[in-house]
Amino acid sequence: AQRVTQPEKLLSVFKGAPVELKCNYSYSGSPELFWYVQYSRQRLQLLLRHISRESIKGFTADLNKGETSFHLKKPFAQEEDSAMYYCALPNAGGTSYGKLTFGQGTILTVHP
Amino acid sequence: DAGITQSPRHKVTETGTPVTLRCHQTENHRYMYWYRQDPGHGLRLIHYSYGVKDTDKGEVSDGYSVSRSKTEDFLLTLESATSSQTSVYFCAISEGTYGYTFGSGTRLTVV
């Protein structure tokens, strides 16, 4: 079964510092991975999809199949980046019905 | 407008009472999901729907039931609420390959 692991529950950095939120996965086949973000008391929203290879709000994520990782990175963190971040992976199989499996989430705090 | 709304936003209920949460979408998406969000557990799938009257269990379905009589509505019912069901509940919709759009969540407290 597929699994998503976010090893850090909490991550603190100072404004302007680089930030990396880790995500490791187990999946048979070529996965499409997502990062979702939840700002304080707001709904979760899609931050980026690996397949689109976009950079949203300065964040990027590279799929590393060898290390089975999809870490989220930003070179210069901003205070407004403080949020909960979830990595997500589609369920495998032909009848997955679009289901996603989420990691446990990482709370990022950017200090001034 | 994200095209998906949840009601109520907050609810406090007593142990043993039935509770129904509603998810309404205006996007005509085929798939709908209910998740619960708990510290240390992330988001866990409760039930999902792949069409009108087509539903199935997720990983934490015990104590929950769902119904989908119309494309736009997906109801989550706690038959007899317990304190362990105190959580934030999120509804999500999808067309299958593009990820989810989430509702704003329902904060449920069972006392």
Chai-1 contact restraints between the chains, C-beta under 6 A:
chainA,res_idxA,chainB,res_idxB,connection_type,confidence,min_distance_angstrom,max_distance_angstrom,comment,restraint_id
A,F34,B,G99,contact,1.0,0.0,6.0,A-B,restraint_1
A,R43,B,F102,contact,1.0,0.0,6.0,A-B,restraint_2
A,R43,B,S104,contact,1.0,0.0,6.0,A-B,restraint_3
A,L44,B,F102,contact,1.0,0.0,6.0,A-B,restraint_4
A,L46,B,G99,contact,1.0,0.0,6.0,A-B,restraint_5
A,Y97,B,Y31,contact,1.0,0.0,6.0,A-B,restraint_6
A,Y97,B,Y50,contact,1.0,0.0,6.0,A-B,restraint_7
A,G98,B,Y31,contact,1.0,0.0,6.0,A-B,restraint_8
A,G98,B,S94,contact,1.0,0.0,6.0,A-B,restraint_9
A,G98,B,G96,contact,1.0,0.0,6.0,A-B,restraint_10
A,F102,B,G42,contact,1.0,0.0,6.0,A-B,restraint_11
A,F102,B,L43,contact,1.0,0.0,6.0,A-B,restraint_12
A,G103,B,G42,contact,1.0,0.0,6.0,A-B,restraint_13
A,Q104,B,G42,contact,1.0,0.0,6.0,A-B,restraint_14
A,G105,B,G42,contact,1.0,0.0,6.0,A-B,restraint_15
